[in-house]
Amino acid sequence: MAVTDLDETKKKSLRSDFDEAVNMSASQLDKWLKTDESKSVGQTKDGDSESIGHKSGHRIIDILNKKASDLSDDDYHHMEKVVSYVKRHLAQRPDEVANSNWSYSLKNWGHDPEKK
Protein backbone atom coordinates (compact mmCIF):
# COMPACT_ATOMS: atom_id res chain seq x y z
CA MET A 1 0.00 0.00 0.00
CA ALA A 2 1.47 3.32 -1.02
CA VAL A 3 1.31 5.96 1.65
CA THR A 4 0.47 8.67 -0.84
CA ASP A 5 -3.20 9.27 -1.46
CA LEU A 6 -4.41 7.71 1.78
CA ASP A 7 -8.17 7.57 1.95
CA GLU A 8 -10.03 6.59 5.11
CA THR A 9 -10.31 2.94 4.03
CA LYS A 10 -6.54 2.65 3.53
CA LYS A 11 -5.86 4.43 6.82
CA LYS A 12 -8.19 2.08 8.68
CA SER A 13 -6.53 -0.95 7.09
CA LEU A 14 -3.06 0.33 7.94
CA ARG A 15 -4.08 1.05 11.55
CA SER A 16 -5.37 -2.52 11.81
CA ASP A 17 -2.13 -3.96 10.38
CA PHE A 18 -0.11 -1.73 12.71
CA ASP A 19 -2.15 -2.81 15.75
CA GLU A 20 -1.52 -6.44 14.80
CA ALA A 21 2.23 -5.94 14.27
CA VAL A 22 2.81 -3.85 17.40
CA ASN A 23 1.89 -6.05 20.35
CA MET A 24 3.62 -3.96 23.02
CA SER A 25 1.98 -1.05 24.81
CA ALA A 26 3.60 2.38 24.80
CA SER A 27 4.73 1.88 28.41
CA GLN A 28 6.13 -1.62 27.71
CA LEU A 29 8.04 -0.31 24.70
CA ASP A 30 9.33 2.71 26.61
CA LYS A 31 10.61 0.45 29.40
CA TRP A 32 12.25 -1.88 26.84
CA LEU A 33 13.97 0.96 24.96
CA LYS A 34 15.77 1.95 28.19
CA THR A 35 17.50 -1.45 28.48
CA ASP A 36 21.07 -2.23 27.42
CA GLU A 37 19.72 -5.12 25.32
CA SER A 38 17.58 -2.73 23.31
CA LYS A 39 20.52 -0.43 22.68
CA SER A 40 22.82 -3.33 21.72
CA VAL A 41 21.17 -4.20 18.38
CA GLY A 42 20.39 -2.63 15.06
CA GLN A 43 22.01 -0.72 12.28
CA THR A 44 22.95 2.93 12.61
CA LYS A 45 23.16 5.56 9.92
CA ASP A 46 26.49 7.30 9.49
CA GLY A 47 27.03 9.76 12.31
CA ASP A 48 24.17 8.43 14.47
CA SER A 49 24.73 6.78 17.81
CA GLU A 50 21.16 5.43 18.02
CA SER A 51 20.07 2.55 15.78
CA ILE A 52 17.30 2.92 13.22
CA GLY A 53 15.11 0.44 15.13
CA HIS A 54 15.67 2.19 18.45
CA LYS A 55 14.62 5.51 16.90
CA SER A 56 11.63 3.76 15.39
CA GLY A 57 10.62 2.53 18.85
CA HIS A 58 10.41 6.11 20.12
CA ARG A 59 8.34 7.07 17.08
CA ILE A 60 6.02 4.10 17.69
CA ILE A 61 5.44 5.29 21.27
CA ASP A 62 4.41 8.70 19.91
CA ILE A 63 2.01 7.05 17.45
CA LEU A 64 0.52 4.77 20.13
CA ASN A 65 -0.15 7.81 22.32
CA LYS A 66 -2.12 9.61 19.60
CA LYS A 67 -5.79 9.34 18.75
CA ALA A 68 -6.44 7.96 15.26
CA SER A 69 -7.87 11.33 14.25
CA ASP A 70 -4.58 13.03 15.20
CA LEU A 71 -2.32 10.79 13.08
CA SER A 72 -0.49 12.59 10.28
CA ASP A 73 0.38 11.22 6.85
CA ASP A 74 3.95 10.99 8.14
CA ASP A 75 2.70 8.85 11.04
CA TYR A 76 0.95 6.55 8.57
CA HIS A 77 4.14 6.33 6.53
CA HIS A 78 6.04 5.19 9.64
CA MET A 79 3.27 2.74 10.55
CA GLU A 80 3.64 1.21 7.09
CA LYS A 81 7.42 0.84 7.63
CA VAL A 82 6.80 -0.85 11.00
CA VAL A 83 4.31 -3.33 9.54
CA SER A 84 6.69 -4.17 6.70
CA TYR A 85 9.69 -4.58 9.03
CA VAL A 86 7.84 -6.83 11.49
CA LYS A 87 6.47 -9.05 8.71
CA ARG A 88 9.91 -9.44 7.08
CA HIS A 89 11.65 -10.05 10.39
CA LEU A 90 9.11 -12.64 11.60
CA ALA A 91 9.77 -14.64 8.42
CA GLN A 92 13.42 -15.00 9.53
CA ARG A 93 12.63 -16.58 12.90
CA PRO A 94 15.69 -18.34 14.38
CA ASP A 95 15.63 -21.64 16.27
CA GLU A 96 16.46 -19.88 19.54
CA VAL A 97 14.28 -16.81 20.11
CA ALA A 98 14.86 -15.99 23.79
CA ASN A 99 17.59 -13.41 24.38
CA SER A 100 18.47 -13.29 20.68
CA ASN A 101 19.43 -10.21 18.70
CA TRP A 102 16.51 -11.13 16.43
CA SER A 103 14.09 -10.84 19.35
CA TYR A 104 15.72 -7.64 20.65
CA SER A 105 15.46 -6.02 17.24
CA LEU A 106 11.78 -6.91 16.88
CA LYS A 107 11.05 -5.49 20.31
CA ASN A 108 12.66 -2.19 19.25
CA TRP A 109 10.02 -2.12 16.51
CA GLY A 110 7.23 -2.76 19.03
CA HIS A 111 6.76 -6.49 18.53
CA ASP A 112 7.56 -8.96 21.31
CA PRO A 113 7.83 -12.38 19.62
CA GLU A 114 7.56 -14.19 22.94
CA LYS A 115 4.32 -12.48 23.97
CA LYS A 116 1.30 -14.75 24.00
Secondary structure, DSSP 8 states (H G I E B T S, - for coil): --SSS--HHHHHHHHHHHHHH--S-HHHHHHHHTSHHHHTSS---TT-SS-HHHHHHHHHHHHHTS-GGG--HHHHHHHHHHHHHHHHHHTT--S--TT-HHHHHHHHTT--TT--
